[in-house]
Amino acid sequence: MVGGGVRGRGLSAREPGRARPGSFLTSVGNDDPWAAARTHTVVLLVTVVGTAYAGIRRALLEVLGSGRSVSEDLDFYTTGIDLAAAAIGAGLVITLAGLAVGSAESVATRRRTLAAQAAAGVPRAVLGRALLLETALPLAPGMLLAGAGGGAIGLWYAALAEGGGWSTSWTLLLVPAAVCTASLLAAATALPLLHRTLRPTELRYA
């Protein structure tokens, strides 16, 4: 009986090292499961606004270039368009900063659990991938919908502005991909903290 118990414990300690990254998403979850959801919601909102802006900007510049309904110098309008882009960019930077802080806080609050898993044989690379998947998996389907929604707004504006018929570049669909990549890079800023957290000395602290 004792030998069987020892073998059972040894097997349970070795098995996590062979598990896939996705199996740790629940076991290393944050104490506040809605914290990441709130941040992801803001990321998706910025994606919708950014994608719609890219489509509207293209059509609006074509309208202004045609000379229709332009009572001021063209720079008057382009300056306002550029200021809107700067505001969207500032919002994205703030959102990504919040995502990075949330990822670091998530690692800090789970440091003892993560250190225990590393001591049990879970490779550091597996825990690192699990950290990135916590950001990528929830965002991926939302990014598709956000890109489609923002693109639809841009196409709608191009179809209605000054009688319609204005073109909209399909490059606006690159906005969701760029935001998703930036989000993963923001989450990756917590990887150095994760590697320091996996030290066995973290098991001494609650």
Backbone torsions as a table, in degrees:
resi	resn	phi	psi	omega
1	MET	NA	-43.5	-178.9
2	VAL	-65.7	-42.7	179.4
3	GLY	-61.9	-40.2	178.3
4	GLY	-63.6	-38.1	178.9
5	GLY	-65.6	-38.6	179.6
6	VAL	-67.0	-42.6	178.5
7	ARG	-63.6	-38.4	179.1
8	GLY	-63.4	-41.0	179.5
9	ARG	-69.0	-37.0	178.4
10	GLY	-64.2	-38.4	178.9
11	LEU	-66.2	-41.7	-179.6
12	SER	-67.5	-27.0	178.7
13	ALA	-77.7	-29.5	-178.4
14	ARG	-85.7	-31.1	-173.9
15	GLU	-60.3	-37.5	179.5
16	PRO	-58.1	-30.9	-179.2
17	GLY	-67.2	-21.4	179.7
18	ARG	-98.8	-1.7	-177.5
19	ALA	-75.8	162.0	178.7
20	ARG	-86.0	159.3	-176.9
21	PRO	-56.5	-38.6	-175.8
22	GLY	-63.1	-23.3	-178.2
23	SER	-71.3	-11.9	-178.0
24	PHE	-99.8	-2.6	-176.9
25	LEU	-64.9	-33.0	178.8
26	THR	-86.2	-36.9	-176.0
27	SER	-72.8	-22.5	178.6
28	VAL	-113.4	29.6	-177.7
29	GLY	-67.1	156.7	-179.4
30	ASN	-75.0	151.9	177.4
31	ASP	-65.8	-26.8	176.9
32	ASP	-110.1	91.4	-174.3
33	PRO	-65.9	-16.6	-177.8
34	TRP	-90.7	-7.9	-177.8
35	ALA	-63.1	-48.3	179.5
36	ALA	-65.9	-35.6	-179.4
37	ALA	-62.9	-39.8	179.0
38	ARG	-64.6	-42.2	179.3
39	THR	-66.4	-41.1	179.6
40	HIS	-64.6	-33.9	177.5
41	THR	-61.9	-42.0	178.5
42	VAL	-66.7	-39.2	177.7
43	VAL	-60.3	-43.5	180.0
44	LEU	-67.1	-37.4	177.7
45	LEU	-63.2	-43.2	177.6
46	VAL	-63.9	-35.0	178.7
47	THR	-65.5	-43.0	178.2
48	VAL	-61.3	-47.1	-178.4
49	VAL	-64.9	-43.0	-179.3
50	GLY	-65.8	-40.9	179.0
51	THR	-67.1	-42.9	177.6
52	ALA	-63.1	-40.2	179.3
53	TYR	-62.0	-41.4	-179.3
54	ALA	-60.5	-41.3	178.5
55	GLY	-71.2	-42.6	-179.9
56	ILE	-65.2	-40.0	-179.1
57	ARG	-60.4	-42.7	-179.4
58	ARG	-62.8	-47.5	-179.4
59	ALA	-67.1	-39.3	-178.3
60	LEU	-65.9	-39.1	178.2
61	LEU	-65.7	-34.3	177.0
62	GLU	-67.9	-40.1	177.8
63	VAL	-62.7	-45.6	-179.7
64	LEU	-66.1	-36.9	179.4
65	GLY	-68.4	-23.8	179.6
66	SER	-77.1	-15.7	179.0
67	GLY	87.1	3.6	179.8
68	ARG	-78.8	133.1	173.5
69	SER	54.6	37.1	179.0
70	VAL	-111.4	104.8	-177.3
71	SER	-99.5	-12.0	-179.3
72	GLU	-117.3	174.9	175.0
73	ASP	-64.0	146.5	-175.9
74	LEU	-60.3	-31.9	179.4
75	ASP	-62.6	-28.1	178.7
76	PHE	-60.0	-38.8	-178.5
77	TYR	-81.8	-42.5	-178.1
78	THR	-65.0	-31.3	177.0
79	THR	-63.7	-43.2	177.5
80	GLY	-64.0	-37.8	177.8
81	ILE	-64.6	-41.8	-179.9
82	ASP	-67.9	-35.9	177.5
83	LEU	-65.4	-36.6	176.3
84	ALA	-64.3	-40.2	177.1
85	ALA	-63.4	-39.8	178.6
86	ALA	-64.0	-38.9	179.1
87	ALA	-65.4	-42.0	178.3
88	ILE	-65.0	-40.8	178.6
89	GLY	-63.9	-39.9	177.7
90	ALA	-64.4	-40.5	177.3
91	GLY	-63.0	-37.9	178.6
92	LEU	-66.8	-41.5	179.5
93	VAL	-62.6	-43.7	179.0
94	ILE	-63.5	-40.7	179.3
95	THR	-64.5	-43.7	179.2
96	LEU	-65.9	-35.5	175.8
97	ALA	-63.4	-41.4	176.5
98	GLY	-64.1	-37.0	177.7
99	LEU	-65.7	-41.0	178.6
100	ALA	-65.3	-43.0	178.5
101	VAL	-64.3	-40.9	178.6
102	GLY	-62.9	-39.0	178.3
103	SER	-65.6	-43.3	178.6
104	ALA	-64.8	-41.2	178.8
105	GLU	-64.6	-37.4	178.4
106	SER	-62.0	-42.4	178.5
107	VAL	-66.9	-41.5	-177.7
108	ALA	-64.0	-39.6	-178.1
109	THR	-74.8	-16.0	-178.7
110	ARG	-111.7	18.6	-171.0
111	ARG	-60.8	-37.2	-179.1
112	ARG	-70.2	-40.4	178.0
113	THR	-64.2	-42.0	179.7
114	LEU	-66.4	-41.1	178.2
115	ALA	-64.3	-37.1	178.5
116	ALA	-65.8	-38.9	178.8
117	GLN	-68.0	-39.4	177.5
118	ALA	-64.6	-39.9	178.2
119	ALA	-67.1	-27.4	179.2
120	ALA	-79.9	-6.3	176.2
121	GLY	114.6	4.5	178.7
122	VAL	-75.0	124.1	-179.9
123	PRO	-62.7	148.6	178.5
124	ARG	-62.9	-35.6	-179.8
125	ALA	-62.6	-35.2	179.3
126	VAL	-66.8	-44.3	178.5
127	LEU	-66.6	-35.1	176.8
128	GLY	-65.0	-43.4	177.5
129	ARG	-65.2	-37.3	177.9
130	ALA	-62.0	-37.8	178.3
131	LEU	-63.1	-41.9	179.3
132	LEU	-70.9	-35.4	179.0
133	LEU	-66.1	-28.1	177.0
134	GLU	-61.5	-26.4	176.6
135	THR	-92.5	-41.8	-172.5
136	ALA	-71.9	-45.1	-174.1
137	LEU	-63.8	-46.2	178.5
138	PRO	-68.7	-29.7	-175.4
139	LEU	-80.9	-30.1	-171.7
140	ALA	-56.3	-54.7	179.9
141	PRO	-66.9	-35.0	178.0
142	GLY	-65.3	-35.8	178.6
143	MET	-64.1	-38.5	177.8
144	LEU	-61.7	-44.8	179.3
145	LEU	-68.9	-39.6	179.5
146	ALA	-64.5	-41.7	177.4
147	GLY	-64.6	-41.0	178.6
148	ALA	-65.8	-41.3	179.6
149	GLY	-65.8	-46.6	178.1
150	GLY	-64.1	-39.5	177.4
151	GLY	-64.4	-37.5	178.2
152	ALA	-64.0	-37.6	178.1
153	ILE	-64.9	-42.6	178.8
154	GLY	-63.5	-41.7	178.0
155	LEU	-66.4	-38.0	178.6
156	TRP	-62.8	-42.3	178.7
157	TYR	-65.3	-43.0	-179.9
158	ALA	-64.0	-29.4	-179.2
159	ALA	-78.8	-22.3	-175.2
160	LEU	-107.4	-23.3	-174.2
161	ALA	-66.0	124.8	175.2
162	GLU	48.9	46.7	177.8
163	GLY	90.0	-7.3	176.4
164	GLY	83.6	-175.7	179.7
165	GLY	88.3	7.3	-178.9
166	TRP	-88.5	146.5	-176.4
167	SER	-83.5	154.4	175.6
168	THR	-132.5	124.9	-177.4
169	SER	-71.2	136.1	177.3
170	TRP	-74.1	-4.1	176.0
171	THR	-66.1	-14.1	177.8
172	LEU	-63.2	-22.8	178.4
173	LEU	-71.9	-9.5	174.6
174	LEU	-76.4	-16.2	-179.5
175	VAL	-61.0	-48.4	178.1
176	PRO	-59.6	-39.4	178.6
177	ALA	-64.1	-39.7	179.3
178	ALA	-66.9	-41.2	179.5
179	VAL	-66.9	-40.1	178.9
180	CYS	-63.5	-42.8	177.8
181	THR	-63.6	-42.8	178.3
182	ALA	-63.6	-35.0	178.6
183	SER	-66.3	-41.0	177.4
184	LEU	-65.0	-39.0	177.3
185	LEU	-65.3	-37.5	177.2
186	ALA	-64.7	-41.9	177.6
187	ALA	-66.6	-32.7	-178.9
188	ALA	-68.0	-16.3	177.4
189	THR	-65.5	-16.1	178.4
190	ALA	-87.1	-5.3	-178.7
191	LEU	-63.4	-42.5	175.9
192	PRO	-59.5	-39.1	176.7
193	LEU	-64.8	-38.4	178.3
194	LEU	-61.3	-43.8	-179.2
195	HIS	-64.6	-36.3	176.4
196	ARG	-71.2	-30.0	-178.4
197	THR	-71.1	-24.5	-174.8
198	LEU	-78.9	6.7	176.9
199	ARG	-69.4	142.2	179.9
200	PRO	-59.8	-23.8	-178.9
201	THR	-64.5	-19.9	178.8
202	GLU	-66.8	-18.5	179.4
203	LEU	-69.5	-14.1	180.0
204	ARG	-78.5	-16.4	-174.5
205	TYR	-107.8	145.5	178.8
206	ALA	-79.2	NA	NA
